[in-house]
Structure formats: C-alpha cells, structure tokens
C-alpha cells in the first residue's frame, strides 16, 4: 500500500477520468492526493479524494470558469493555441509550487496527466512517476498521426512522411512550453529534454483508450504503453435533475459538445435544424457553456438542458452527436452507440479518426457543416445497421476490462506496490 500524488489538467474532461482512477486505487488500499488549483477542490473532495492546493495566487476561485468561457467559443487552430498557452502557464506554476506541495503531502510517486508537465517535479525530487493518457496517448511512431490531425494511420512511405511533418508542426507550436520547462530543468540542475519521448514517464505510460479503438496497425506498439479501458466511475458523477417525463417513445438522439467547447451557438442550431422532422427525439446538453434561453426557438422543438445526466441518456440513445471529446466518445462506445462526430479542436480530430476507422462513426468537418450535410449523416448512421454493429463490437471489447481497476493494477506493477491482502489474493487467483 502506498501514498500516491496526482497532477491533472484542470478541466472536467480530465478530472472525471483521473478521479475514477484515484478511486480505484483507494479501493485497492492506497492513498491518493490530487494537487490542483482552488476551482477543482470541491469536485475532488466530493469524489472522496484528498486535495492539496497549488497556484492559489494565479488561480483564485472563479479563474477556471473565465478560462473555460474563453475557450468555449474557439475552434481549430485558435483552440490549440489557447490550450497550449494554458498548459504553459500551468507548467510554470506547478514547477514553482509543486516541489513544496509534493514534499508536504509526503507522497511516494506521482501520476501525471499527459497534458501536464509535473513529471519534472518528480524528477527534481527523485520520485518515480507514471504518464496517464486521458487523451489519445502520445505515440512517437510515424505510422500514427499526431492527435490534433484527423486522418487515419498510414504505413506507406508517403503516409509516414506526412505524419513526421505533422509531428514537427505540432512540436513547433508547443515549443514555448518545452523551452519554459527546459529552462526550469536546467535551473534545477537536471538535464534538458531533447527528444519528444523524453517528456513521457520512463516507468510506464497508461492510457484509458482501449486497444480496440486505437488504429489497427502491424508491428509492435511502444513497449511501455499500456491500453486499458475508459476511466469511468458512475458513483462519482453528481446527481443532475432531468425532465425524464418529457422523453417519448421515439429513438433518442443525444447531442453534446462537452464542457470545454460548448459556447458555439450556430453548431447547436445546426444540430437542431438537421434533426427537425426526423422520426427521433433530440436532446441537446449545453454542458454549462450557455443557457438554454440563449439559443432561442429551435427547429423541431428539441429538449435543451444546461446539464444532462450523460451516462444515463447515452444508455437510451440510438445515436450521439458529439465534438468527439474522448470521454463522450468512449462512454458512447461502451454502450454500443454509434456517433456523428464534429471535431472542433485539440485531440478531437484524432479521437474522431479512430472511431471512424473502426466503422462506428461518420465524421463531418466543422468548416463545411450545414443542416443538410448533418441530416444526411444522422440518417445514414440511424438507418445503416453497420454503424451500430461496429459500435457494439467495440462495446464487447471495452467491457472485457474494468479500465480504472486495470490501470490501478498496472500502476502497482510498475511501482512494485502491493494492494490490500484480500485484493491481492483475488487478483492472483486462477
């Protein structure tokens, strides 16, 4: 049994899966401390996880909402640039406050979100650490496109060249982050990182992306990369009031742009117009970015709510229209529900490309999105049984593994930890 620390990018889509992993570790007898900015404290403590504040000066209560409001209306390159600047500022703060906080908490090892750079704090303190990929894992293999690009994996010469060029572009865009972190490493007396793989844990890389959803290629994956299954713990989700009595007998279409990029009025209006007149009921969840009154009157009279009990609605859905955030995509596939994906930025093109490659989604460009194009895609996925069949194939593969529990086992193995005695017996029993 051990006392572990965790650093996580402060956004709901990162906190929910990291907290699910932390709860699994606690069930196995370990203690987990999550280091975060003040705005994340309530969610962390509500999940039953110990919390230690960092960045109190730069990130007073209310800062996260302001940052989320800014990004909620961005798409494409603007989204990535804004996110990289957030990562840079967060890294600067954590390298200043992190060493003291980690010492005070008395942890033995760190779990670090791959969108966070606190593995450098572990290097300074001589602690082992593990990379946790809550987004598609960083794979420095020229068969794989970087996550920001929405094309499929390729094994031919031209495809690999394109992927290498794309990786260089992405690394150049993130250069300010790497320079900032390397400057601090040198000041600490640590060796500056030179290669992309240097930024990953030398111990292990664990991802919630299932192997069945990853691009299917010949050859071996990186030796220390472990695929598991979605990090979901329904018990940690807050109860949300929802007008269940307003659902009728028609097939349910659930639409959500997540909690990060959810301020795009026109996309929600396009979704409503596309679904109007179909033999289906549309539920739109705004994710807190907008108030339903801001949308005005929508075609087809969909049910619009600010927040929705997403897991429960997906279980009832015939189709999910999504920005292809990894959590919504994996939660849908876990229930065998196919997708119509409209990637808006960051990792979403990469998630969408993977689900499309497995036959469980139609992907539409936000640049060419119209009600007519979206309606055609929705009808195709609803009427062509191959999409649901592909989603159900992925569902069966995903359900073979408890993602948080398996990740906890891998962490124990990598760090040579022991679970509680009765759990160890159950795990090792034939």
N, C-alpha and C positions, 0 to 999 in steps of 0.2 A: 504494500500500500504506500502511496506517495502523495506529496503535496505539489500540484502542478499549477502553473500560471498560463493564462491565455491572453493573447492580443488579437483584436478583431477590428476590421474596418467598421466605423460606426454607421451602419445602415441596417434597416430591418432585414433585408435580404442576406446579410452576413451574420447578424446577431442570432436570428432564429436557428439556422443550422449549427452555429458554434455552441449555442446554449443546449441544443439537443445532444451534441457530443459531450458537453460538460456533464449533463445529467446522467448520461450512460456511464461515464467514468465514476461519478459519485455512487451510482448503484453498484458498481464493482468495488467500492470501498475506498476510493481515492478522494482527496480533497482538491477542489479546483477553485482558483481565484481568477476572475476576469478583470483585467486592467482596462479602464475606459474613461471617456470623458463624462462629465456630470449628466448629460442628457440621456445616457444609456443606463444609468444606475437603477432606475425604477424597473425597467424590463429585466435586467439581470437578477435583481433581488426577488422579483416576482417568480422567477424560474427556480428559485431556491439556490442560487449560486452566489458565493462570496464575491464582493465587489471592492475594488481599490481604485480610487480616482487618480487620474493623471490629467494634466492640461487644464487645471481649474482656471488659470489666468486667461489663456487664449480662448477657452471654450466654456464660458459661463452658460448656465441654463438658458435655453432658447436658441443657442447658436445653431444647433443641428437643424432645427426647423427652417431657419433662414437659409442655410446652405441647400437644404432639400428643395425649398421653394425656387431657388435659382436654377437648379439642375432640372427641375420638373418640366420646364418648357424648352429644354435643349434637345437637339438630336445630332446624330452623326459625329463629325469631327469636333464640333463645339462641345459635345458631351465628353468625349475622350480628353480633350484639353482641360476642361474644368475638373474632371475626375483626377487627372494626373497632378494638377496643382493642389487638390485636396490631399492626395497621398503624400506629396512633398511636404506640405505644411504639417501633416500628422507625423511624418517621419522625423522632422526636425524637433517637434515637441517631445515625441516618445524617446528619442535619443538623449534629450536633456532630462526628462522626468523619469524615464523608465528604469535606469540603474538603481536609483534610490528606492523607487517603489518596489522593485523586484526584491531588493535586499530586505526591505522592511517586511514584505509578505513571507519571506522565508521559503520560497518555492525551490524545488529541486530540478525542474526542467520547464521549458516553455513550449506551448503550442502556438504557432504563428500563422494567421491568415495570410495567404499568398498575396493579398492586396495590402499587406502591412510589412514594414521593414524592421520589426523588433527582434528578428533573429540576430541583428547586430548587437543588441543589448545582451543577448545570451552569450555571444562570442566574447564580449568585454568581460562578463562575469564568469566565464569558463563553464557555462551551463550547457547541457545538451538541449537541442530543440528540434522540433518536427514541423515541416511545412504542411499546412492544412489547406487544400484547394477547395474552396467553397464555390469557385467559378470553374470552368474547364481548366484542367491542370496546365501549368506552363510546361510544355514539352518542346525541348530544343532539338527537334528532329525535322529535317527539311521535307519529310513527307507530309507533315502537318502544317496547315496554315495557322498563323497567329490568330488568337481568339477574336480579334477585332475585325477579321475579314470573313465574309460569309460564303466562301467557296468550299468545295469538298476537298478531302485529302487526295493527293496525287503521288504516284510512284514513278511516273515517267520523268525524263530529263527536264522537259520544259516546265512541268508542274513543280518539280523540286526547285528549279531556278526561280520561279515566281514566288515560292514560299520563302526562299532565302532573301529575296529582295524585300518582301513584305516584312520579314522579321527585322531587317535593318532599318526600315522606315519606322516601325514601332519602337525600336530601341532608341532611335534618334529622337523621336517625340518624347520619350521618357528620360532623355539624357540629363535634364536638370535635376531629376530625382536622384539618379545614380551619382552625379557629381556631388550633390549635397551630402549623401550618405557616405560616400568615399572620403570626403573631406573630414567628416567626423571620425571615421575609422582610423585614418592616419593620425588625427589628433589624439586618439586613444592609444596609439602605438600598434594598431592592427594593420594587417596587410590590406591594401585596397583591392577590391574585386575587379577582375579584368574580363571574365567571361560571363555570359548570361547564366550559365549553370551555377556560378558562384553564389548567386542570390538565393538558391534553394538550400534546404537543410542537407547537411552531409549524412544525416542519420536516416531519414525517411521522408517521403512525400506521399500523403494520403489524400485522396480525393473522394468527394461524395458522388462524382459522376460514375454511373455504373459502366462496367466494361461493355455491356450490351448496347449502350447508347453511344459509345465512342466510335470514331471512324474505324472500320474494319480493314486492317492492312496486314500484309505478310510481314514476317520478321518479328523480332522481339521488341517489346516496349522497354523503356528505361528500367534498369534493374531495381531501383529503389522506389519506383512509383507503384502505388497500390490503389486499385479501383475498388470501391465498396458499393454503396447504395445511398439513396437520399438520406440526409440527416434531418429527420422529421420526428418530432415528439408532440403529438396532438394535445397532450395534457398541459403543455406549457403555453398553448395559444390562449389568449384572453377570450372570454365569452363575448359574443357580439350579437346584439339584438338584430333580428331579421324578420321581415314580414312573410313568414313561410306560407301563411294562408293565401297570399297573392299568387303563388305558383299554381299553374293549371296542369292539365294532362298532356300538353304539347311537349315535344322534345325540347330540352333546355340547352340554350347556348349561353355560356358564361364568358364574359369579356372583361379583361383586366389588363392594365398597363403597369401593374405593380405599385410599389410605394416610392419609387425613385423618380421615374419619368412619367408622371401622371397628370401633368398640367396642360396637355395638348388637346384643347377643346375640339379642334377640327377632326382629329382622329376619332374621338368618341362620337362625334356627329356622323362621321362617315360610317362607322360601325352600325349605328342605329339605322341609317338610310339603307345600308346594304341588307340588313336583316328584315326590314319592313316588308310585310306581305308574305314572308316565308311561313310555312307551317311549323313554326317553332317559337318558343318564348325566349326573349333576350333579357338577360340580367347583366347590367353594367356595374362593376365595382370601381369606384374612383380612387381608392387607395389613400384617401385623405388629402390628395393634392388639390381637389376642387370641392365645391359644394354643389349638390345636385341642381340647385336653383340657377347656377351659372350656365348650365347647358341649355336652359330654356326648354321650349317644347321640341321634342324629338320625334322623328318619323317612326311610326309603328308602336308608339307608346311603350317603350321598354321599361322594365323595372330598374331604376337607378338608385344606388345607395352609396353613401360615402365610404363605408367599410362593409365588408361581407365576410361571413364565415366560409372562407375559401375552400378548406378541405371538405366540408360537408356539401357545398354546392358542386364541386368537381365530381363527387361521387354520383350525383344525379345527372350530370351533363352528358349530352351527346357530342358536344364539341366545345373546345376552349379557343377563344380568340385572344391572343397574347402578344406581348412585346418580345417574348422568348427569353425572359429572365429565367435563370436556371432553376430556381425553386418552383415557379409556377409550371414550367415545362416538366420537371421531374415529378411533381405532385400529380399532374395530369396523366403522365405515362404510368405512374404507379396504380392508377385506377383504370388503365386501358382506354383512356380518352384521347382521341387524335386532336391535332392542333391546326389552326391557321395562324401563322406567325408573321408579325410585322416588326422586325428588329428596328430599334431606334438608336442604338449605340453601345459602346463598351463591349461586354462579352456577348451580347445578344445575337449578333450575326453568327458567331461561332456556335452557339447553342442551337440556333435555328438550322444551320447547315448540318449539324449532326443528326437532328431528329428527321430532317428531310431525307438524308442519306439512308436512314433506316426505314423509310417509307411511311412514317406516321405523321407527316405534316406537309402542308403547302405553305411556301414562303412567299410573301409579297414585299416588294420594295416600297418603303415609305414615300419615295420620290414619285412613284407612279400610282399611288394609292387613289382609287376612285370607288364610289359606291358600286359601280358596275363590276369592276375587277374583283372587289372583295365579295360581292354576292356570288359571282361565278365560283370563287374559291370555296366559299361556305357550302354552296350546293354540291360541289364536287366531293368534299370531304364527308358531307352528310349522306350522299347517295351512293358513293363508291365504297363498297364494303372493305376494299383492300386497306384503306387507311385505318379503320378501326381494327381490322385483323392485325395489322402491323403494330398498332399501339398495344393490343392485347398480348402479342408475342413479347414485347418489351416488358409489359406488366408481369408476365410469368417469370421472366429473367430477373427483374428487380426484386420480386417478392421472395426469391430464394435466399435473400440475405437481409438481416436487420442492419441497416447502414451504420447508425451510431454505435451499436454493440460491436460490430465487426471492426470499426475504426478504433474503438477502445482496446480491443484485443491486439490490434496491430501496434498501437502505442505502447502497450505493456511489453510486447515482444521486442520492439525496437529499443526501449529504455530498460529492458530486463527488470520489469516490475512484476509483482505478484498481486492478483486480485484477492478478494476475501476468500478464505479457505473453502467455504461451501461452493462458491462460484468456480473456483479453480477445479474442484472435483467434477462439477457438472460439465465444464468446458472440455476437460481432458477425457471424460468418459467416452467409450466407444458408442 
